[in-house]
Amino acid sequence: MARLDALGIAYTPKKLGCDHTYQIWLSDPDGNAFEVHQYTEHSLQRTGGVVEADW
């Protein structure tokens, strides 16, 4: 995020998802949105388990 800030690249506020993983969203030069995430020690991608999104 510090590098994105230094480059003037906009992104959404960092949030902790229901899978216990931090995430931000930004857009590529063509305007396609994509997600960047950071695992935590509790991230289900590391620990296993099932997440049911409630949105």
mmCIF file as Biopython writes it, N, C-alpha, C and O atoms, coordinates in Angstrom:
data_model
#
loop_
_atom_site.group_PDB
_atom_site.id
_atom_site.type_symbol
_atom_site.label_atom_id
_atom_site.label_alt_id
_atom_site.label_comp_id
_atom_site.label_asym_id
_atom_site.label_entity_id
_atom_site.label_seq_id
_atom_site.pdbx_PDB_ins_code
_atom_site.Cartn_x
_atom_site.Cartn_y
_atom_site.Cartn_z
_atom_site.occupancy
_atom_site.B_iso_or_equiv
_atom_site.auth_seq_id
_atom_site.auth_asym_id
_atom_site.pdbx_PDB_model_num
ATOM 1   N N  . MET A ? 1  ? 0.831   -1.179  0.000   1.0 0.0 1  A 1 
ATOM 2   C CA . MET A ? 1  ? 0.000   0.000   0.000   1.0 0.0 1  A 1 
ATOM 3   C C  . MET A ? 1  ? 0.876   1.243   0.000   1.0 0.0 1  A 1 
ATOM 4   O O  . MET A ? 1  ? 0.531   2.240   -0.633  1.0 0.0 1  A 1 
ATOM 5   N N  . ALA A ? 2  ? 2.001   1.197   0.699   1.0 0.0 2  A 1 
ATOM 6   C CA . ALA A ? 2  ? 2.912   2.347   0.693   1.0 0.0 2  A 1 
ATOM 7   C C  . ALA A ? 2  ? 3.428   2.597   -0.717  1.0 0.0 2  A 1 
ATOM 8   O O  . ALA A ? 2  ? 3.547   3.748   -1.138  1.0 0.0 2  A 1 
ATOM 9   N N  . ARG A ? 3  ? 3.730   1.548   -1.440  1.0 0.0 3  A 1 
ATOM 10  C CA . ARG A ? 3  ? 4.217   1.698   -2.822  1.0 0.0 3  A 1 
ATOM 11  C C  . ARG A ? 3  ? 3.116   2.265   -3.717  1.0 0.0 3  A 1 
ATOM 12  O O  . ARG A ? 3  ? 3.382   3.140   -4.542  1.0 0.0 3  A 1 
ATOM 13  N N  . LEU A ? 4  ? 1.900   1.786   -3.566  1.0 0.0 4  A 1 
ATOM 14  C CA . LEU A ? 4  ? 0.782   2.320   -4.347  1.0 0.0 4  A 1 
ATOM 15  C C  . LEU A ? 4  ? 0.582   3.798   -4.039  1.0 0.0 4  A 1 
ATOM 16  O O  . LEU A ? 4  ? 0.356   4.601   -4.944  1.0 0.0 4  A 1 
ATOM 17  N N  . ASP A ? 5  ? 0.664   4.154   -2.764  1.0 0.0 5  A 1 
ATOM 18  C CA . ASP A ? 5  ? 0.548   5.563   -2.371  1.0 0.0 5  A 1 
ATOM 19  C C  . ASP A ? 5  ? 1.641   6.394   -3.042  1.0 0.0 5  A 1 
ATOM 20  O O  . ASP A ? 5  ? 1.371   7.469   -3.577  1.0 0.0 5  A 1 
ATOM 21  N N  . ALA A ? 6  ? 2.875   5.889   -3.011  1.0 0.0 6  A 1 
ATOM 22  C CA . ALA A ? 6  ? 3.998   6.626   -3.598  1.0 0.0 6  A 1 
ATOM 23  C C  . ALA A ? 6  ? 3.820   6.822   -5.101  1.0 0.0 6  A 1 
ATOM 24  O O  . ALA A ? 6  ? 4.282   7.816   -5.661  1.0 0.0 6  A 1 
ATOM 25  N N  . LEU A ? 7  ? 3.153   5.879   -5.748  1.0 0.0 7  A 1 
ATOM 26  C CA . LEU A ? 7  ? 2.919   5.968   -7.189  1.0 0.0 7  A 1 
ATOM 27  C C  . LEU A ? 7  ? 1.627   6.706   -7.538  1.0 0.0 7  A 1 
ATOM 28  O O  . LEU A ? 7  ? 1.340   6.931   -8.714  1.0 0.0 7  A 1 
ATOM 29  N N  . GLY A ? 8  ? 0.854   7.081   -6.530  1.0 0.0 8  A 1 
ATOM 30  C CA . GLY A ? 8  ? -0.402  7.782   -6.767  1.0 0.0 8  A 1 
ATOM 31  C C  . GLY A ? 8  ? -1.500  6.888   -7.312  1.0 0.0 8  A 1 
ATOM 32  O O  . GLY A ? 8  ? -2.398  7.362   -8.008  1.0 0.0 8  A 1 
ATOM 33  N N  . ILE A ? 9  ? -1.438  5.599   -7.003  1.0 0.0 9  A 1 
ATOM 34  C CA . ILE A ? 9  ? -2.437  4.642   -7.488  1.0 0.0 9  A 1 
ATOM 35  C C  . ILE A ? 9  ? -3.537  4.501   -6.440  1.0 0.0 9  A 1 
ATOM 36  O O  . ILE A ? 9  ? -3.267  4.199   -5.277  1.0 0.0 9  A 1 
ATOM 37  N N  . ALA A ? 10 ? -4.763  4.720   -6.862  1.0 0.0 10 A 1 
ATOM 38  C CA . ALA A ? 10 ? -5.910  4.654   -5.952  1.0 0.0 10 A 1 
ATOM 39  C C  . ALA A ? 10 ? -6.296  3.200   -5.671  1.0 0.0 10 A 1 
ATOM 40  O O  . ALA A ? 10 ? -6.165  2.330   -6.532  1.0 0.0 10 A 1 
ATOM 41  N N  . TYR A ? 11 ? -6.769  2.962   -4.463  1.0 0.0 11 A 1 
ATOM 42  C CA . TYR A ? 11 ? -7.255  1.642   -4.062  1.0 0.0 11 A 1 
ATOM 43  C C  . TYR A ? 11 ? -8.281  1.843   -2.954  1.0 0.0 11 A 1 
ATOM 44  O O  . TYR A ? 11 ? -8.362  2.912   -2.347  1.0 0.0 11 A 1 
ATOM 45  N N  . THR A ? 12 ? -9.061  0.795   -2.702  1.0 0.0 12 A 1 
ATOM 46  C CA . THR A ? 12 ? -10.080 0.872   -1.662  1.0 0.0 12 A 1 
ATOM 47  C C  . THR A ? 12 ? -9.420  0.776   -0.290  1.0 0.0 12 A 1 
ATOM 48  O O  . THR A ? 12 ? -8.277  0.332   -0.179  1.0 0.0 12 A 1 
ATOM 49  N N  . PRO A ? 13 ? -10.132 1.189   0.747   1.0 0.0 13 A 1 
ATOM 50  C CA . PRO A ? 13 ? -9.583  1.007   2.092   1.0 0.0 13 A 1 
ATOM 51  C C  . PRO A ? 13 ? -9.358  -0.481  2.384   1.0 0.0 13 A 1 
ATOM 52  O O  . PRO A ? 13 ? -10.127 -1.335  1.943   1.0 0.0 13 A 1 
ATOM 53  N N  . LYS A ? 14 ? -8.303  -0.769  3.127   1.0 0.0 14 A 1 
ATOM 54  C CA . LYS A ? 14 ? -8.002  -2.149  3.519   1.0 0.0 14 A 1 
ATOM 55  C C  . LYS A ? 14 ? -9.068  -2.623  4.489   1.0 0.0 14 A 1 
ATOM 56  O O  . LYS A ? 14 ? -9.432  -1.913  5.427   1.0 0.0 14 A 1 
ATOM 57  N N  . LYS A ? 15 ? -9.568  -3.843  4.252   1.0 0.0 15 A 1 
ATOM 58  C CA . LYS A ? 15 ? -10.558 -4.395  5.170   1.0 0.0 15 A 1 
ATOM 59  C C  . LYS A ? 15 ? -10.255 -5.864  5.417   1.0 0.0 15 A 1 
ATOM 60  O O  . LYS A ? 15 ? -9.602  -6.527  4.612   1.0 0.0 15 A 1 
ATOM 61  N N  . LEU A ? 16 ? -10.738 -6.350  6.532   1.0 0.0 16 A 1 
ATOM 62  C CA . LEU A ? 16 ? -10.586 -7.748  6.884   1.0 0.0 16 A 1 
ATOM 63  C C  . LEU A ? 16 ? -11.821 -8.486  6.409   1.0 0.0 16 A 1 
ATOM 64  O O  . LEU A ? 16 ? -12.931 -8.216  6.870   1.0 0.0 16 A 1 
ATOM 65  N N  . GLY A ? 17 ? -11.628 -9.419  5.487   1.0 0.0 17 A 1 
ATOM 66  C CA . GLY A ? 17 ? -12.748 -10.166 4.913   1.0 0.0 17 A 1 
ATOM 67  C C  . GLY A ? 17 ? -13.246 -11.261 5.839   1.0 0.0 17 A 1 
ATOM 68  O O  . GLY A ? 17 ? -12.628 -11.554 6.862   1.0 0.0 17 A 1 
ATOM 69  N N  . CYS A ? 18 ? -14.369 -11.864 5.471   1.0 0.0 18 A 1 
ATOM 70  C CA . CYS A ? 18 ? -14.968 -12.920 6.290   1.0 0.0 18 A 1 
ATOM 71  C C  . CYS A ? 18 ? -14.097 -14.176 6.334   1.0 0.0 18 A 1 
ATOM 72  O O  . CYS A ? 18 ? -14.342 -15.067 7.147   1.0 0.0 18 A 1 
ATOM 73  N N  . ASP A ? 19 ? -13.085 -14.255 5.469   1.0 0.0 19 A 1 
ATOM 74  C CA . ASP A ? 19 ? -12.138 -15.373 5.500   1.0 0.0 19 A 1 
ATOM 75  C C  . ASP A ? 19 ? -10.905 -15.051 6.329   1.0 0.0 19 A 1 
ATOM 76  O O  . ASP A ? 19 ? -9.926  -15.796 6.312   1.0 0.0 19 A 1 
ATOM 77  N N  . HIS A ? 20 ? -10.954 -13.934 7.059   1.0 0.0 20 A 1 
ATOM 78  C CA . HIS A ? 20 ? -9.864  -13.476 7.936   1.0 0.0 20 A 1 
ATOM 79  C C  . HIS A ? 20 ? -8.613  -13.083 7.145   1.0 0.0 20 A 1 
ATOM 80  O O  . HIS A ? 20 ? -7.492  -13.218 7.635   1.0 0.0 20 A 1 
ATOM 81  N N  . THR A ? 21 ? -8.813  -12.603 5.934   1.0 0.0 21 A 1 
ATOM 82  C CA . THR A ? 21 ? -7.732  -12.153 5.062   1.0 0.0 21 A 1 
ATOM 83  C C  . THR A ? 21 ? -7.950  -10.680 4.753   1.0 0.0 21 A 1 
ATOM 84  O O  . THR A ? 21 ? -9.067  -10.267 4.442   1.0 0.0 21 A 1 
ATOM 85  N N  . TYR A ? 22 ? -6.877  -9.882  4.838   1.0 0.0 22 A 1 
ATOM 86  C CA . TYR A ? 22 ? -6.984  -8.472  4.483   1.0 0.0 22 A 1 
ATOM 87  C C  . TYR A ? 22 ? -7.057  -8.335  2.967   1.0 0.0 22 A 1 
ATOM 88  O O  . TYR A ? 22 ? -6.446  -9.117  2.238   1.0 0.0 22 A 1 
ATOM 89  N N  . GLN A ? 23 ? -7.806  -7.339  2.493   1.0 0.0 23 A 1 
ATOM 90  C CA . GLN A ? 23 ? -7.970  -7.155  1.055   1.0 0.0 23 A 1 
ATOM 91  C C  . GLN A ? 23 ? -8.106  -5.684  0.688   1.0 0.0 23 A 1 
ATOM 92  O O  . GLN A ? 23 ? -8.631  -4.873  1.451   1.0 0.0 23 A 1 
ATOM 93  N N  . ILE A ? 24 ? -7.617  -5.372  -0.501  1.0 0.0 24 A 1 
ATOM 94  C CA . ILE A ? 24 ? -7.865  -4.079  -1.134  1.0 0.0 24 A 1 
ATOM 95  C C  . ILE A ? 24 ? -8.212  -4.357  -2.582  1.0 0.0 24 A 1 
ATOM 96  O O  . ILE A ? 24 ? -7.872  -5.410  -3.121  1.0 0.0 24 A 1 
ATOM 97  N N  . TRP A ? 25 ? -8.887  -3.417  -3.205  1.0 0.0 25 A 1 
ATOM 98  C CA . TRP A ? 25 ? -9.238  -3.507  -4.619  1.0 0.0 25 A 1 
ATOM 99  C C  . TRP A ? 25 ? -8.655  -2.295  -5.341  1.0 0.0 25 A 1 
ATOM 100 O O  . TRP A ? 25 ? -8.655  -1.183  -4.812  1.0 0.0 25 A 1 
ATOM 101 N N  . LEU A ? 26 ? -8.166  -2.521  -6.533  1.0 0.0 26 A 1 
ATOM 102 C CA . LEU A ? 26 ? -7.688  -1.443  -7.379  1.0 0.0 26 A 1 
ATOM 103 C C  . LEU A ? 26 ? -7.966  -1.803  -8.820  1.0 0.0 26 A 1 
ATOM 104 O O  . LEU A ? 26 ? -8.476  -2.887  -9.101  1.0 0.0 26 A 1 
ATOM 105 N N  . SER A ? 27 ? -7.637  -0.908  -9.740  1.0 0.0 27 A 1 
ATOM 106 C CA . SER A ? 27 ? -7.916  -1.130  -11.161 1.0 0.0 27 A 1 
ATOM 107 C C  . SER A ? 27 ? -6.629  -1.087  -11.961 1.0 0.0 27 A 1 
ATOM 108 O O  . SER A ? 27 ? -5.710  -0.330  -11.649 1.0 0.0 27 A 1 
ATOM 109 N N  . ASP A ? 28 ? -6.576  -1.927  -13.016 1.0 0.0 28 A 1 
ATOM 110 C CA . ASP A ? 28 ? -5.433  -1.887  -13.918 1.0 0.0 28 A 1 
ATOM 111 C C  . ASP A ? 28 ? -5.605  -0.720  -14.892 1.0 0.0 28 A 1 
ATOM 112 O O  . ASP A ? 28 ? -6.642  -0.057  -14.868 1.0 0.0 28 A 1 
ATOM 113 N N  . PRO A ? 29 ? -4.620  -0.454  -15.745 1.0 0.0 29 A 1 
ATOM 114 C CA . PRO A ? 29 ? -4.724  0.696   -16.654 1.0 0.0 29 A 1 
ATOM 115 C C  . PRO A ? 29 ? -5.931  0.670   -17.596 1.0 0.0 29 A 1 
ATOM 116 O O  . PRO A ? 29 ? -6.341  1.715   -18.101 1.0 0.0 29 A 1 
ATOM 117 N N  . ASP A ? 30 ? -6.506  -0.522  -17.839 1.0 0.0 30 A 1 
ATOM 118 C CA . ASP A ? 30 ? -7.694  -0.619  -18.690 1.0 0.0 30 A 1 
ATOM 119 C C  . ASP A ? 30 ? -8.988  -0.480  -17.906 1.0 0.0 30 A 1 
ATOM 120 O O  . ASP A ? 30 ? -10.074 -0.541  -18.482 1.0 0.0 30 A 1 
ATOM 121 N N  . GLY A ? 31 ? -8.879  -0.294  -16.597 1.0 0.0 31 A 1 
ATOM 122 C CA . GLY A ? 31 ? -10.071 -0.115  -15.770 1.0 0.0 31 A 1 
ATOM 123 C C  . GLY A ? 31 ? -10.637 -1.392  -15.192 1.0 0.0 31 A 1 
ATOM 124 O O  . GLY A ? 31 ? -11.705 -1.367  -14.580 1.0 0.0 31 A 1 
ATOM 125 N N  . ASN A ? 32 ? -9.940  -2.527  -15.371 1.0 0.0 32 A 1 
ATOM 126 C CA . ASN A ? 32 ? -10.397 -3.797  -14.813 1.0 0.0 32 A 1 
ATOM 127 C C  . ASN A ? 32 ? -10.056 -3.857  -13.332 1.0 0.0 32 A 1 
ATOM 128 O O  . ASN A ? 32 ? -8.898  -3.696  -12.946 1.0 0.0 32 A 1 
ATOM 129 N N  . ALA A ? 33 ? -11.070 -4.088  -12.506 1.0 0.0 33 A 1 
ATOM 130 C CA . ALA A ? 33 ? -10.856 -4.165  -11.062 1.0 0.0 33 A 1 
ATOM 131 C C  . ALA A ? 33 ? -10.262 -5.511  -10.689 1.0 0.0 33 A 1 
ATOM 132 O O  . ALA A ? 33 ? -10.608 -6.542  -11.266 1.0 0.0 33 A 1 
ATOM 133 N N  . PHE A ? 34 ? -9.357  -5.484  -9.708  1.0 0.0 34 A 1 
ATOM 134 C CA . PHE A ? 34 ? -8.823  -6.743  -9.184  1.0 0.0 34 A 1 
ATOM 135 C C  . PHE A ? 34 ? -8.506  -6.595  -7.705  1.0 0.0 34 A 1 
ATOM 136 O O  . PHE A ? 34 ? -8.338  -5.486  -7.197  1.0 0.0 34 A 1 
ATOM 137 N N  . GLU A ? 35 ? -8.428  -7.718  -7.034  1.0 0.0 35 A 1 
ATOM 138 C CA . GLU A ? 35 ? -8.215  -7.766  -5.591  1.0 0.0 35 A 1 
ATOM 139 C C  . GLU A ? 35 ? -6.769  -8.154  -5.288  1.0 0.0 35 A 1 
ATOM 140 O O  . GLU A ? 35 ? -6.179  -9.000  -5.959  1.0 0.0 35 A 1 
ATOM 141 N N  . VAL A ? 36 ? -6.221  -7.516  -4.268  1.0 0.0 36 A 1 
ATOM 142 C CA . VAL A ? 36 ? -4.928  -7.907  -3.705  1.0 0.0 36 A 1 
ATOM 143 C C  . VAL A ? 36 ? -5.217  -8.267  -2.257  1.0 0.0 36 A 1 
ATOM 144 O O  . VAL A ? 36 ? -5.872  -7.505  -1.546  1.0 0.0 36 A 1 
ATOM 145 N N  . HIS A ? 37 ? -4.734  -9.419  -1.818  1.0 0.0 37 A 1 
ATOM 146 C CA . HIS A ? 37 ? -5.006  -9.792  -0.429  1.0 0.0 37 A 1 
ATOM 147 C C  . HIS A ? 37 ? -3.744  -10.215 0.297   1.0 0.0 37 A 1 
ATOM 148 O O  . HIS A ? 37 ? -2.743  -10.595 -0.310  1.0 0.0 37 A 1 
ATOM 149 N N  . GLN A ? 38 ? -3.825  -10.136 1.620   1.0 0.0 38 A 1 
ATOM 150 C CA . GLN A ? 38 ? -2.726  -10.503 2.505   1.0 0.0 38 A 1 
ATOM 151 C C  . GLN A ? 38 ? -3.264  -11.492 3.530   1.0 0.0 38 A 1 
ATOM 152 O O  . GLN A ? 38 ? -4.179  -11.184 4.293   1.0 0.0 38 A 1 
ATOM 153 N N  . TYR A ? 39 ? -2.682  -12.678 3.533   1.0 0.0 39 A 1 
ATOM 154 C CA . TYR A ? 39 ? -3.107  -13.692 4.490   1.0 0.0 39 A 1 
ATOM 155 C C  . TYR A ? 39 ? -2.673  -13.314 5.906   1.0 0.0 39 A 1 
ATOM 156 O O  . TYR A ? 39 ? -1.650  -12.661 6.107   1.0 0.0 39 A 1 
ATOM 157 N N  . THR A ? 40 ? -3.467  -13.737 6.870   1.0 0.0 40 A 1 
ATOM 158 C CA . THR A ? 40 ? -3.124  -13.619 8.279   1.0 0.0 40 A 1 
ATOM 159 C C  . THR A ? 40 ? -2.946  -15.037 8.821   1.0 0.0 40 A 1 
ATOM 160 O O  . THR A ? 40 ? -3.186  -16.012 8.109   1.0 0.0 40 A 1 
ATOM 161 N N  . GLU A ? 41 ? -2.532  -15.146 10.061  1.0 0.0 41 A 1 
ATOM 162 C CA . GLU A ? 41 ? -2.384  -16.490 10.634  1.0 0.0 41 A 1 
ATOM 163 C C  . GLU A ? 41 ? -3.726  -17.204 10.761  1.0 0.0 41 A 1 
ATOM 164 O O  . GLU A ? 41 ? -3.772  -18.424 10.919  1.0 0.0 41 A 1 
ATOM 165 N N  . HIS A ? 42 ? -4.821  -16.440 10.692  1.0 0.0 42 A 1 
ATOM 166 C CA . HIS A ? 42 ? -6.164  -17.018 10.804  1.0 0.0 42 A 1 
ATOM 167 C C  . HIS A ? 42 ? -6.870  -17.160 9.457   1.0 0.0 42 A 1 
ATOM 168 O O  . HIS A ? 42 ? -8.012  -17.617 9.413   1.0 0.0 42 A 1 
ATOM 169 N N  . SER A ? 43 ? -6.227  -16.785 8.373   1.0 0.0 43 A 1 
ATOM 170 C CA . SER A ? 43 ? -6.848  -16.865 7.047   1.0 0.0 43 A 1 
ATOM 171 C C  . SER A ? 43 ? -7.258  -18.298 6.746   1.0 0.0 43 A 1 
ATOM 172 O O  . SER A ? 43 ? -6.493  -19.240 6.954   1.0 0.0 43 A 1 
ATOM 173 N N  . LEU A ? 44 ? -8.478  -18.439 6.254   1.0 0.0 44 A 1 
ATOM 174 C CA . LEU A ? 44 ? -8.968  -19.776 5.951   1.0 0.0 44 A 1 
ATOM 175 C C  . LEU A ? 44 ? -8.193  -20.425 4.808   1.0 0.0 44 A 1 
ATOM 176 O O  . LEU A ? 44 ? -8.207  -21.648 4.671   1.0 0.0 44 A 1 
ATOM 177 N N  . GLN A ? 45 ? -7.516  -19.621 3.984   1.0 0.0 45 A 1 
ATOM 178 C CA . GLN A ? 45 ? -6.672  -20.185 2.940   1.0 0.0 45 A 1 
ATOM 179 C C  . GLN A ? 45 ? -5.492  -20.937 3.565   1.0 0.0 45 A 1 
ATOM 180 O O  . GLN A ? 45 ? -4.909  -21.815 2.929   1.0 0.0 45 A 1 
ATOM 181 N N  . ARG A ? 46 ? -5.149  -20.600 4.783   1.0 0.0 46 A 1 
ATOM 182 C CA . ARG A ? 46 ? -4.054  -21.276 5.499   1.0 0.0 46 A 1 
ATOM 183 C C  . ARG A ? 46 ? -4.568  -22.353 6.432   1.0 0.0 46 A 1 
ATOM 184 O O  . ARG A ? 46 ? -3.944  -23.405 6.573   1.0 0.0 46 A 1 
ATOM 185 N N  . THR A ? 47 ? -5.696  -22.101 7.068   1.0 0.0 47 A 1 
ATOM 186 C CA . THR A ? 47 ? -6.174  -23.013 8.114   1.0 0.0 47 A 1 
ATOM 187 C C  . THR A ? 47 ? -7.213  -24.006 7.626   1.0 0.0 47 A 1 
ATOM 188 O O  . THR A ? 47 ? -7.503  -24.988 8.309   1.0 0.0 47 A 1 
ATOM 189 N N  . GLY A ? 48 ? -7.780  -23.757 6.447   1.0 0.0 48 A 1 
ATOM 190 C CA . GLY A ? 48 ? -8.866  -24.600 5.962   1.0 0.0 48 A 1 
ATOM 191 C C  . GLY A ? 48 ? -10.191 -24.096 6.502   1.0 0.0 48 A 1 
ATOM 192 O O  . GLY A ? 48 ? -10.228 -23.166 7.307   1.0 0.0 48 A 1 
ATOM 193 N N  . GLY A ? 49 ? -11.242 -24.689 6.072   1.0 0.0 49 A 1 
ATOM 194 C CA . GLY A ? 49 ? -12.555 -24.278 6.544   1.0 0.0 49 A 1 
ATOM 195 C C  . GLY A ? 49 ? -13.412 -23.775 5.387   1.0 0.0 49 A 1 
ATOM 196 O O  . GLY A ? 49 ? -12.971 -23.707 4.239   1.0 0.0 49 A 1 
ATOM 197 N N  . VAL A ? 50 ? -14.616 -23.436 5.718   1.0 0.0 50 A 1 
ATOM 198 C CA . VAL A ? 50 ? -15.601 -23.015 4.733   1.0 0.0 50 A 1 
ATOM 199 C C  . VAL A ? 50 ? -16.106 -21.625 5.126   1.0 0.0 50 A 1 
ATOM 200 O O  . VAL A ? 50 ? -16.385 -21.358 6.295   1.0 0.0 50 A 1 
ATOM 201 N N  . VAL A ? 51 ? -16.217 -20.755 4.135   1.0 0.0 51 A 1 
ATOM 202 C CA . VAL A ? 51 ? -16.768 -19.427 4.361   1.0 0.0 51 A 1 
ATOM 203 C C  . VAL A ? 51 ? -18.025 -19.301 3.531   1.0 0.0 51 A 1 
ATOM 204 O O  . VAL A ? 51 ? -18.041 -19.645 2.349   1.0 0.0 51 A 1 
ATOM 205 N N  . GLU A ? 52 ? -19.073 -18.810 4.153   1.0 0.0 52 A 1 
ATOM 206 C CA . GLU A ? 52 ? -20.296 -18.506 3.427   1.0 0.0 52 A 1 
ATOM 207 C C  . GLU A ? 52 ? -20.442 -17.000 3.439   1.0 0.0 52 A 1 
ATOM 208 O O  . GLU A ? 52 ? -20.720 -16.405 4.480   1.0 0.0 52 A 1 
ATOM 209 N N  . ALA A ? 53 ? -20.253 -16.377 2.271   1.0 0.0 53 A 1 
ATOM 210 C CA . ALA A ? 53 ? -20.380 -14.929 2.169   1.0 0.0 53 A 1 
ATOM 211 C C  . ALA A ? 53 ? -21.814 -14.526 2.460   1.0 0.0 53 A 1 
ATOM 212 O O  . ALA A ? 53 ? -22.762 -15.184 2.030   1.0 0.0 53 A 1 
ATOM 213 N N  . ASP A ? 54 ? -21.954 -13.448 3.186   1.0 0.0 54 A 1 
ATOM 214 C CA . ASP A ? 54 ? -23.299 -12.993 3.557   1.0 0.0 54 A 1 
ATOM 215 C C  . ASP A ? 54 ? -23.708 -11.728 2.808   1.0 0.0 54 A 1 
ATOM 216 O O  . ASP A ? 54 ? -24.549 -10.973 3.294   1.0 0.0 54 A 1 
ATOM 217 N N  . TRP A ? 55 ? -23.132 -11.487 1.645   1.0 0.0 55 A 1 
ATOM 218 C CA . TRP A ? 55 ? -23.491 -10.327 0.852   1.0 0.0 55 A 1 
ATOM 219 C C  . TRP A ? 55 ? -24.069 -10.805 -0.386  1.0 0.0 55 A 1 
ATOM 220 O O  . TRP A ? 55 ? -24.458 -10.004 -1.236  1.0 0.0 55 A 1 
#
